[in-house]
Amino acid sequence: MIIDDRHYDVIIIGSGAGGGTLAGALSRKGHSVLVLERGGPMPLEDQNVADVDLFRKDRYHPKNERWFGPDGDPFAPQTTYALGGNTKIWGAALERMREEDFGERRLQEGLSPCWAIDYSDLAPYYDAAEQLYRVHGQAGVDPTEPTRSGPFPHAPKPLLPFLEPLRDGLQRQGCQPYDLPLSWSDDADDPSGDAELYGLNRANVETLDIRTRARVTRLHTNPEGRQVKGVEADVAGELWLFSADVVVLAAGAINSAAILLRSGSDHHPRGLSNGSDQVGRNLMNLQLTSILQLAAEPNNGRYARSLGINDYYWGDKNVSFPLGHIQSAGGVLQDALFAESPPVLSLVSKLIPDFGLERLASRSVAWWAMTEVLPDPHNKVWLHNDQIRINYIHNNREAHDRLVYRWIDTLKAVEADPVTRVVNTAPTHPRGEAPLSVVGYACGTCRMGRDPAASVVDSEGKCHELDNLYVADTSVFPSCPSIGPGLTTVAFALRLADQLDQRLQS
């Protein structure tokens, strides 16, 4: 084993929305930071932006990695090991959780739990996150929009011309579509914002070190088991040991839990920081269904997400429980999910047998229906012979089904409107549900809470059982927001940066 002779202020494991943002913020405050990223730079190629290969290849699957599902069968996870993590393929729609999302709420199948923080704790960091990631949006249109201190930093990106009549058609059906808040750069070749661009690339290069191809295998504690004293990682085939005053896990809901479970010791026989037996439990993976409309005229198949609809976020007529969020999925060729949704493609092929993939991409409008799930201790990540195993059964299904069918009814009404001519009436609306392998929205496996017996980290993200170990990714989420976790993860990372800055200076 090679022992790194440098001691850092902070080691961050992972470079996605949490890790990349945190690394940039702490380095700008003058702290020495080491980022350990399992992947390397993602080449800026057209195929990684928009290409029909998305339909044919597991482009975003790590090679030679298999996880095991509830049936014991292996699958290739759709997760990206690269500088910037999953933000390299996230679509850059960045929305704030609603005030009510932080409190206890009754869903169709049970209670969504309270967070250990509330909206006011994150509000200034939401502001900072939108500034840092150059979020484009318009306040005052979304009926569920949370309280804001001011307008968005940038005006919404203009819709493609063929989408404006579609917005009008939705409004005629009583919906209130709004411009999705989007992280957008000035780079024509790589326009959507990500954690590499706005986190790592804005760091102080004098205080930030990055090791790529560095897969963290376990964490080592001091003899008392109260502090992490070493981070063990396989770096390009060689075993290294790194040390820091503070260690932050930001490897995602699956891998952060796996690292903790893999780091058991005499003081932590069930895994690091797992005296509560909560590490890996309460896995939540947002229910997400893709729905296709047929466009009346060809488009380029390469446009960003654009419209959001929250008219059913808190419920619907005769329904008192929340249903969820609708958003346009952008051009089909930009949507990696469709590589994971063979039901969509098979239904399209039956509906229109002569549709090739290029034609499908240019003659469709795609939507996502997104619904919260409840934490369930039986939905969990665990290890068997060092292999990642996932037990998972979706819940809150009726609410999601209601949302899907309610939206399809809305689409049919839009298509029947003689004024709306941008989409065609179709005998069916092909849809496909995101499978377990799509883990970009997974959360909950290192849940935040005030009670150490029922949670893994406190309100700051610090592990209850260790003095210098923090978690800064979606695994700390006690609930699973329907609008997606990206901006909240960035805001939480910026808040943690301030907290760690105070700690390191004291």
Secondary structure in CASP SS format (residue, H / E / C, confidence):
PFRMAT SS
TARGET T0000
AUTHOR 0000-0000-0000
METHOD secondary structure of the structure
MODEL  1
M C 1.00
I E 1.00
I E 1.00
D E 1.00
D E 1.00
R E 1.00
H E 1.00
Y E 1.00
D E 1.00
V E 1.00
I E 1.00
I E 1.00
I E 1.00
G C 1.00
S C 1.00
G C 1.00
A H 1.00
G H 1.00
G H 1.00
G H 1.00
T H 1.00
L H 1.00
A H 1.00
G H 1.00
A H 1.00
L H 1.00
S H 1.00
R H 1.00
K C 1.00
G C 1.00
H C 1.00
S C 1.00
V E 1.00
L E 1.00
V E 1.00
L E 1.00
E C 1.00
R C 1.00
G C 1.00
G E 1.00
P C 1.00
M C 1.00
P C 1.00
L C 1.00
E C 1.00
D H 1.00
Q H 1.00
N H 1.00
V C 1.00
A C 1.00
D C 1.00
V C 1.00
D H 1.00
L H 1.00
F H 1.00
R H 1.00
K C 1.00
D C 1.00
R C 1.00
Y C 1.00
H C 1.00
P C 1.00
K C 1.00
N C 1.00
E C 1.00
R C 1.00
W E 1.00
F E 1.00
G C 1.00
P C 1.00
D C 1.00
G C 1.00
D C 1.00
P E 1.00
F E 1.00
A C 1.00
P C 1.00
Q E 1.00
T C 1.00
T C 1.00
Y C 1.00
A E 1.00
L C 1.00
G C 1.00
G H 1.00
N H 1.00
T H 1.00
K H 1.00
I H 1.00
W C 1.00
G C 1.00
A C 1.00
A E 1.00
L C 1.00
E C 1.00
R C 1.00
M C 1.00
R C 1.00
E H 1.00
E H 1.00
D H 1.00
F H 1.00
G C 1.00
E C 1.00
R E 1.00
R E 1.00
L E 1.00
Q C 1.00
E C 1.00
G E 1.00
L E 1.00
S E 1.00
P C 1.00
C C 1.00
W C 1.00
A C 1.00
I C 1.00
D C 1.00
Y H 1.00
S H 1.00
D H 1.00
L H 1.00
A H 1.00
P H 1.00
Y H 1.00
Y H 1.00
D H 1.00
A H 1.00
A H 1.00
E H 1.00
Q H 1.00
L H 1.00
Y C 1.00
R C 1.00
V E 1.00
H E 1.00
G C 1.00
Q C 1.00
A C 1.00
G C 1.00
V C 1.00
D C 1.00
P C 1.00
T C 1.00
E C 1.00
P C 1.00
T C 1.00
R C 1.00
S C 1.00
G C 1.00
P C 1.00
F C 1.00
P C 1.00
H E 1.00
A C 1.00
P C 1.00
K C 1.00
P C 1.00
L C 1.00
L C 1.00
P H 1.00
F H 1.00
L H 1.00
E H 1.00
P H 1.00
L H 1.00
R H 1.00
D H 1.00
G H 1.00
L H 1.00
Q H 1.00
R H 1.00
Q C 1.00
G C 1.00
C C 1.00
Q C 1.00
P C 1.00
Y E 1.00
D E 1.00
L C 1.00
P C 1.00
L E 1.00
S E 1.00
W E 1.00
S C 1.00
D C 1.00
D C 1.00
A C 1.00
D C 1.00
D C 1.00
P C 1.00
S E 1.00
G C 1.00
D C 1.00
A H 1.00
E H 1.00
L H 1.00
Y H 1.00
G C 1.00
L H 1.00
N H 1.00
R H 1.00
A C 1.00
N C 1.00
V C 1.00
E C 1.00
T C 1.00
L E 1.00
D E 1.00
I E 1.00
R E 1.00
T C 1.00
R C 1.00
A E 1.00
R E 1.00
V E 1.00
T E 1.00
R E 1.00
L E 1.00
H E 1.00
T E 1.00
N C 1.00
P C 1.00
E C 1.00
G C 1.00
R C 1.00
Q C 1.00
V E 1.00
K E 1.00
G E 1.00
V E 1.00
E E 1.00
A E 1.00
D E 1.00
V E 1.00
A C 1.00
G C 1.00
E E 1.00
L E 1.00
W E 1.00
L E 1.00
F E 1.00
S E 1.00
A E 1.00
D E 1.00
V E 1.00
V E 1.00
V E 1.00
L E 1.00
A C 1.00
A C 1.00
G H 1.00
A H 1.00
I H 1.00
N H 1.00
S H 1.00
A H 1.00
A H 1.00
I H 1.00
L H 1.00
L H 1.00
R H 1.00
S C 1.00
G C 1.00
S C 1.00
D C 1.00
H C 1.00
H C 1.00
P C 1.00
R C 1.00
G C 1.00
L C 1.00
S C 1.00
N C 1.00
G C 1.00
S C 1.00
D C 1.00
Q C 1.00
V C 1.00
G C 1.00
R C 1.00
N C 1.00
L C 1.00
M E 1.00
N E 1.00
L C 1.00
Q E 1.00
L E 1.00
T E 1.00
S E 1.00
I E 1.00
L E 1.00
Q E 1.00
L E 1.00
A E 1.00
A C 1.00
E C 1.00
P C 1.00
N C 1.00
N C 1.00
G C 1.00
R C 1.00
Y C 1.00
A C 1.00
R C 1.00
S C 1.00
L E 1.00
G E 1.00
I E 1.00
N C 1.00
D C 1.00
Y C 1.00
Y C 1.00
W C 1.00
G C 1.00
D E 1.00
K C 1.00
N C 1.00
V E 1.00
S C 1.00
F C 1.00
P C 1.00
L C 1.00
G C 1.00
H E 1.00
I E 1.00
Q E 1.00
S E 1.00
A C 1.00
G C 1.00
G C 1.00
V H 1.00
L H 1.00
Q H 1.00
D C 1.00
A H 1.00
L H 1.00
F H 1.00
A H 1.00
E H 1.00
S C 1.00
P H 1.00
P H 1.00
V H 1.00
L H 1.00
S H 1.00
L H 1.00
V H 1.00
S H 1.00
K H 1.00
L H 1.00
I C 1.00
P C 1.00
D C 1.00
F C 1.00
G C 1.00
L H 1.00
E H 1.00
R H 1.00
L H 1.00
A H 1.00
S H 1.00
R C 1.00
S E 1.00
V E 1.00
A E 1.00
W E 1.00
W E 1.00
A E 1.00
M E 1.00
T E 1.00
E C 1.00
V C 1.00
L C 1.00
P C 1.00
D C 1.00
P C 1.00
H C 1.00
N C 1.00
K E 1.00
V E 1.00
W E 1.00
L E 1.00
H E 1.00
N C 1.00
D C 1.00
Q E 1.00
I E 1.00
R E 1.00
I E 1.00
N E 1.00
Y C 1.00
I C 1.00
H C 1.00
N C 1.00
N C 1.00
R H 1.00
E H 1.00
A H 1.00
H H 1.00
D H 1.00
R H 1.00
L H 1.00
V H 1.00
Y H 1.00
R H 1.00
W H 1.00
I H 1.00
D H 1.00
T H 1.00
L H 1.00
K H 1.00
A H 1.00
V H 1.00
E H 1.00
A H 1.00
D C 1.00
P C 1.00
V C 1.00
T C 1.00
R C 1.00
V C 1.00
V E 1.00
N E 1.00
T C 1.00
A C 1.00
P C 1.00
T C 1.00
H C 1.00
P C 1.00
R E 1.00
G E 1.00
E E 1.00
A C 1.00
P C 1.00
L C 1.00
S C 1.00
V E 1.00
V C 1.00
G C 1.00
Y C 1.00
A E 1.00
C E 1.00
G C 1.00
T C 1.00
C C 1.00
R C 1.00
M E 1.00
G C 1.00
R C 1.00
D C 1.00
P C 1.00
A C 1.00
A C 1.00
S C 1.00
V C 1.00
V E 1.00
D C 1.00
S C 1.00
E C 1.00
G C 1.00
K E 1.00
C E 1.00
H C 1.00
E C 1.00
L C 1.00
D C 1.00
N C 1.00
L E 1.00
Y E 1.00
V E 1.00
A C 1.00
D C 1.00
T H 1.00
S H 1.00
V H 1.00
F C 1.00
P C 1.00
S C 1.00
C C 1.00
P C 1.00
S C 1.00
I C 1.00
G C 1.00
P C 1.00
G H 1.00
L H 1.00
T H 1.00
T H 1.00
V H 1.00
A H 1.00
F H 1.00
A H 1.00
L H 1.00
R H 1.00
L H 1.00
A H 1.00
D H 1.00
Q H 1.00
L H 1.00
D H 1.00
Q H 1.00
R H 1.00
L H 1.00
Q H 1.00
S C 1.00
END
